[in-house]
């Protein structure tokens, strides 16, 4: 059973009468804020997942043989 344009118009009118114009726009505004918050959270999570792998790799690339020898010499003196 499909609804025609008149049935959809009547249903929309009933919803508008029951909830009021202000309440519907308030709900849609809250819905939009929720979507923005969800997208922001997803991008922050992706950034957080990418940052630890970069931090782990960076010290290994920056370590020079001189730095490694000083670490070994301090360990052997103990």
MMTF fields as JSON, N, C-alpha, C and O atoms, coordinates in Angstrom:
{
  "mmtfVersion": "1.0.0",
  "mmtfProducer": "UNKNOWN",
  "numBonds": 311,
  "numAtoms": 312,
  "numGroups": 78,
  "numChains": 1,
  "numModels": 1,
  "chainsPerModel": [1],
  "groupsPerChain": [78],
  "chainIdList": ["A"],
  "bondAtomList": [4, 2, 8, 6, 12, 10, 16, 14, 20, 18, 24, 22, 28, 26, 32, 30, 36, 34, 40, 38, 44, 42, 48, 46, 52, 50, 56, 54, 60, 58, 64, 62, 68, 66, 72, 70, 76, 74, 80, 78, 84, 82, 88, 86, 92, 90, 96, 94, 100, 98, 104, 102, 108, 106, 112, 110, 116, 114, 120, 118, 124, 122, 128, 126, 132, 130, 136, 134, 140, 138, 144, 142, 148, 146, 152, 150, 156, 154, 160, 158, 164, 162, 168, 166, 172, 170, 176, 174, 180, 178, 184, 182, 188, 186, 192, 190, 196, 194, 200, 198, 204, 202, 208, 206, 212, 210, 216, 214, 220, 218, 224, 222, 228, 226, 232, 230, 236, 234, 240, 238, 244, 242, 248, 246, 252, 250, 256, 254, 260, 258, 264, 262, 268, 266, 272, 270, 276, 274, 280, 278, 284, 282, 288, 286, 292, 290, 296, 294, 300, 298, 304, 302, 308, 306],
  "bondOrderList": [1, 1, 1, 1, 1, 1, 1, 1, 1, 1, 1, 1, 1, 1, 1, 1, 1, 1, 1, 1, 1, 1, 1, 1, 1, 1, 1, 1, 1, 1, 1, 1, 1, 1, 1, 1, 1, 1, 1, 1, 1, 1, 1, 1, 1, 1, 1, 1, 1, 1, 1, 1, 1, 1, 1, 1, 1, 1, 1, 1, 1, 1, 1, 1, 1, 1, 1, 1, 1, 1, 1, 1, 1, 1, 1, 1, 1],
  "groupList": [{"groupName": "UNK", "atomNameList": ["N", "CA", "C", "O"], "elementList": ["N", "C", "C", "O"], "formalChargeList": [0, 0, 0, 0], "bondAtomList": [1, 0, 2, 1, 3, 2], "bondOrderList": [1, 1, 2], "singleLetterCode": "X", "chemCompType": "L-PEPTIDE LINKING"}],
  "groupTypeList": [0, 0, 0, 0, 0, 0, 0, 0, 0, 0, 0, 0, 0, 0, 0, 0, 0, 0, 0, 0, 0, 0, 0, 0, 0, 0, 0, 0, 0, 0, 0, 0, 0, 0, 0, 0, 0, 0, 0, 0, 0, 0, 0, 0, 0, 0, 0, 0, 0, 0, 0, 0, 0, 0, 0, 0, 0, 0, 0, 0, 0, 0, 0, 0, 0, 0, 0, 0, 0, 0, 0, 0, 0, 0, 0, 0, 0, 0],
  "groupIdList": [1, 2, 3, 4, 5, 6, 7, 8, 9, 10, 11, 12, 13, 14, 15, 16, 17, 18, 19, 20, 21, 22, 23, 24, 25, 26, 27, 28, 29, 30, 31, 32, 33, 34, 35, 36, 37, 38, 39, 40, 41, 42, 43, 44, 45, 46, 47, 48, 49, 50, 51, 52, 53, 54, 55, 56, 57, 58, 59, 60, 61, 62, 63, 64, 65, 66, 67, 68, 69, 70, 71, 72, 73, 74, 75, 76, 77, 78],
  "secStructList": [7, 7, 7, 7, 2, 2, 2, 2, 2, 2, 2, 2, 2, 2, 2, 2, 2, 2, 2, 7, 2, 2, 2, 2, 2, 2, 2, 2, 2, 2, 2, 2, 2, 2, 2, 2, 2, 2, 2, 2, 2, 2, 2, 2, 2, 2, 2, 2, 2, 2, 2, 2, 2, 2, 2, 2, 2, 2, 2, 2, 2, 2, 7, 7, 2, 2, 2, 2, 2, 2, 2, 2, 2, 2, 2, 2, 6, 7],
  "xCoordList": [0.845, 0.0, 0.892, 1.694, 0.76, 1.553, 0.681, -0.536, 1.34, 0.625, 0.692, 1.733, -0.401, -0.454, -0.06, 0.199, -0.016, 0.386, -0.585, -0.163, -1.879, -2.845, -2.691, -2.806, -2.437, -2.256, -0.991, -0.992, 0.088, 1.321, 1.136, 1.684, 0.361, 0.095, -0.702, -0.429, -1.673, -2.484, -1.63, -1.747, -0.782, 0.102, 1.056, 1.272, 1.629, 2.526, 1.791, 2.349, 0.559, -0.24, -0.526, -0.447, -0.854, -1.112, 0.145, 0.068, 1.275, 2.53, 2.828, 3.268, 2.586, 2.823, 1.897, 2.324, 0.651, -0.306, 0.061, -0.012, 0.455, 0.782, 2.061, 2.081, 3.099, 4.388, 4.629, 5.385, 4.02, 4.244, 5.487, 6.414, 5.479, 6.578, 7.887, 8.937, 7.845, 9.061, 9.71, 10.934, 8.897, 9.436, 10.118, 11.158, 9.561, 10.161, 11.495, 12.466, 11.565, 12.828, 13.866, 15.055, 13.441, 14.358, 14.925, 16.116, 14.071, 14.527, 15.5, 16.492, 15.23, 16.125, 17.466, 18.509, 17.452, 18.693, 19.529, 20.746, 18.876, 19.577, 20.133, 21.233, 19.385, 19.832, 21.076, 22.021, 21.074, 22.236, 23.457, 24.566, 23.274, 24.385, 24.945, 26.155, 24.065, 24.509, 25.363, 26.368, 24.971, 25.743, 27.114, 28.122, 27.154, 28.435, 29.341, 30.54, 28.77, 29.55, 30.088, 31.23, 29.29, 29.716, 30.872, 31.858, 30.756, 31.822, 33.106, 34.197, 32.977, 34.151, 34.827, 36.054, 34.038, 34.593, 35.3, 36.331, 34.759, 35.388, 36.728, 37.695, 36.803, 38.065, 39.104, 40.287, 38.678, 39.614, 40.153, 41.33, 39.294, 39.718, 40.717, 41.696, 40.474, 41.402, 42.75, 43.79, 42.745, 43.995, 44.729, 45.952, 43.983, 44.596, 45.195, 46.242, 44.55, 45.081, 46.351, 47.255, 46.428, 47.579, 48.767, 49.908, 48.553, 49.639, 50.552, 51.768, 50.056, 50.984, 51.952, 53.106, 51.532, 52.436, 53.529, 54.659, 53.224, 54.233, 55.199, 56.391, 54.712, 55.574, 56.528, 57.667, 56.1, 56.953, 58.06, 59.204, 57.73, 58.713, 59.713, 60.874, 59.314, 60.179, 61.436, 62.515, 61.39, 62.63, 63.585, 64.8, 63.084, 63.942, 64.713, 65.866, 64.117, 64.781, 65.767, 66.784, 65.488, 66.341, 67.566, 68.54, 67.54, 68.65, 69.896, 69.849, 70.98, 72.251, 73.132, 72.872, 74.156, 75.054, 75.725, 76.002, 75.989, 76.606, 75.672, 76.108, 74.398, 73.43, 73.316, 73.18, 73.369, 73.286, 74.509, 74.377, 75.704, 76.913, 76.907, 77.431, 76.334, 76.269, 75.297, 75.505, 74.249, 73.31, 73.975, 73.784, 74.743, 75.415, 76.502, 76.699, 77.21, 78.273, 77.71, 78.344, 76.531, 75.943, 75.422, 75.429, 74.962, 74.475, 75.625, 75.463, 76.753, 77.869, 78.541, 79.2, 78.397, 79.019, 78.272, 78.811, 77.055, 76.268, 76.63, 76.057],
  "yCoordList": [-1.176, 0.0, 1.242, 1.429, 2.064, 3.278, 4.49, 4.485, 5.507, 6.723, 7.698, 7.847, 8.35, 9.371, 10.714, 10.825, 11.735, 13.056, 13.649, 14.364, 13.351, 13.896, 13.232, 13.907, 11.947, 11.265, 11.768, 11.973, 11.965, 12.481, 13.899, 14.246, 14.724, 16.088, 16.1, 16.905, 15.224, 15.138, 14.665, 15.192, 13.684, 13.188, 14.296, 14.475, 15.04, 16.139, 17.216, 17.771, 17.521, 18.519, 18.064, 18.864, 16.802, 16.268, 16.328, 16.68, 15.994, 16.067, 17.507, 17.775, 18.428, 19.841, 20.336, 21.106, 19.914, 20.33, 19.728, 20.406, 18.455, 17.793, 18.339, 18.589, 18.523, 18.929, 20.425, 20.955, 21.101, 22.528, 22.811, 22.004, 23.966, 24.331, 24.5, 24.083, 25.096, 25.339, 24.055, 23.926, 23.11, 21.849, 21.051, 20.435, 21.053, 20.318, 20.94, 20.216, 22.266, 22.9, 22.704, 22.585, 22.666, 22.41, 20.983, 20.768, 20.031, 18.645, 18.495, 17.775, 19.164, 19.076, 19.743, 19.263, 20.845, 21.503, 20.592, 20.504, 19.916, 18.977, 17.805, 17.325, 17.356, 16.264, 16.679, 15.901, 17.896, 18.405, 18.538, 18.209, 19.018, 19.124, 17.749, 17.583, 16.775, 15.414, 14.847, 14.183, 15.102, 14.621, 15.295, 14.636, 16.609, 17.33, 16.796, 16.613, 16.549, 16.023, 14.634, 14.32, 13.812, 12.467, 12.53, 11.808, 13.382, 13.518, 14.034, 13.566, 14.998, 15.542, 14.458, 14.358, 13.656, 12.558, 11.528, 10.988, 11.256, 10.286, 10.806, 10.047, 12.088, 12.628, 12.7, 12.466, 13.021, 13.048, 11.653, 11.489, 10.662, 9.28, 8.834, 8.156, 9.209, 8.852, 9.522, 8.906, 10.781, 11.479, 10.832, 10.693, 10.442, 9.815, 8.461, 8.085, 7.736, 6.445, 6.633, 5.799, 7.705, 7.94, 8.492, 8.194, 9.275, 9.913, 8.939, 9.103, 7.94, 7.054, 6.318, 6.116, 5.92, 5.224, 6.157, 5.717, 7.425, 8.389, 8.674, 8.868, 8.703, 8.985, 7.828, 8.054, 6.621, 5.46, 5.413, 5.094, 5.727, 5.669, 6.815, 6.624, 7.982, 9.156, 8.964, 9.275, 8.478, 8.321, 7.306, 7.491, 6.265, 5.261, 5.857, 5.489, 6.745, 7.367, 8.437, 8.653, 9.111, 10.183, 9.661, 10.396, 8.43, 7.898, 7.75, 7.149, 8.297, 8.209, 7.172, 6.822, 6.673, 5.704, 6.281, 5.546, 7.594, 8.222, 8.155, 7.897, 8.386, 8.339, 6.923, 6.727, 5.95, 4.562, 4.19, 3.462, 4.671, 4.33, 4.977, 4.39, 6.16, 6.787, 6.043, 5.955, 5.514, 4.73, 3.451, 3.046, 2.807, 1.572, 1.83, 1.012, 2.946, 3.232, 3.558, 3.247, 4.177, 4.446, 3.175, 3.038, 2.226, 0.968, 0.102, -0.577, 0.117, -0.711, -0.175, -0.939, 1.119, 1.706, 1.332, 1.476, 0.859, 0.506, -0.82, -1.252],
  "zCoordList": [0.0, 0.0, 0.0, 0.915, -0.991, -1.081, -0.75, -0.941, -0.255, 0.093, -1.057, -1.698, -1.314, -2.351, -1.763, -0.565, -2.61, -2.128, -1.091, -0.182, -1.232, -0.276, 1.086, 2.109, 1.124, 2.403, 3.111, 4.325, 2.341, 2.925, 3.457, 4.503, 2.739, 3.182, 4.479, 5.369, 4.59, 5.814, 6.985, 8.091, 6.752, 7.815, 8.265, 9.464, 7.312, 7.65, 8.435, 9.381, 8.066, 8.777, 10.205, 11.137, 10.381, 11.728, 12.601, 13.778, 12.039, 12.798, 13.191, 14.308, 12.269, 12.549, 13.652, 14.512, 13.641, 14.669, 16.025, 17.049, 16.028, 17.298, 17.938, 19.143, 17.176, 17.737, 17.681, 18.495, 16.763, 16.627, 15.801, 15.733, 15.185, 14.286, 15.052, 14.565, 16.226, 17.01, 17.482, 17.462, 17.904, 18.413, 17.298, 17.535, 16.108, 14.99, 14.6, 14.38, 14.509, 14.152, 15.25, 14.954, 16.509, 17.618, 17.532, 17.754, 17.214, 17.083, 15.918, 16.032, 14.801, 13.651, 13.962, 13.518, 14.719, 15.113, 16.007, 15.845, 16.947, 17.815, 17.014, 17.289, 16.039, 15.18, 14.394, 14.268, 13.87, 13.133, 14.026, 13.604, 15.261, 16.205, 16.547, 16.702, 16.661, 16.945, 15.819, 16.071, 14.601, 13.447, 13.406, 13.153, 13.653, 13.663, 14.766, 14.558, 15.925, 17.045, 16.723, 17.061, 16.084, 15.705, 14.707, 14.855, 13.701, 12.701, 13.342, 13.017, 14.252, 14.942, 15.769, 15.781, 16.453, 17.234, 16.379, 16.777, 15.219, 14.321, 13.809, 13.741, 13.447, 12.946, 14.064, 13.818, 15.294, 16.42, 16.712, 17.033, 16.599, 16.835, 15.77, 16.082, 14.522, 13.448, 13.666, 13.433, 14.11, 14.386, 15.558, 15.532, 16.574, 17.743, 17.374, 17.901, 16.487, 16.045, 15.215, 15.275, 14.451, 13.576, 14.358, 14.001, 15.397, 16.137, 16.871, 16.78, 17.588, 18.299, 17.382, 17.76, 16.217, 15.303, 14.813, 14.603, 14.626, 14.206, 15.346, 15.104, 16.589, 17.73, 17.99, 18.4, 17.765, 17.984, 16.94, 17.263, 15.699, 14.627, 14.707, 14.346, 15.161, 15.16, 16.008, 15.504, 17.257, 18.019, 17.395, 17.471, 16.796, 16.186, 15.01, 14.786, 14.278, 13.141, 13.6, 12.941, 14.719, 15.206, 15.959, 16.116, 16.421, 17.215, 16.335, 15.262, 16.804, 16.086, 16.769, 17.92, 16.103, 16.748, 17.992, 18.939, 17.999, 19.161, 20.363, 21.485, 20.121, 21.212, 21.748, 22.956, 20.879, 21.315, 22.142, 23.126, 21.771, 22.503, 23.887, 24.834, 24.028, 25.351, 26.251, 27.461, 25.669, 26.467, 26.929, 28.076, 26.083, 26.465, 27.499, 28.398, 27.391, 28.338, 29.714, 30.723, 29.78, 31.097, 31.718, 32.942, 30.891, 31.418, 31.946, 32.96, 31.291, 31.7, 32.958, 33.663, 33.265, 34.449, 35.715, 36.812, 35.587, 36.784, 37.332, 38.332]
}
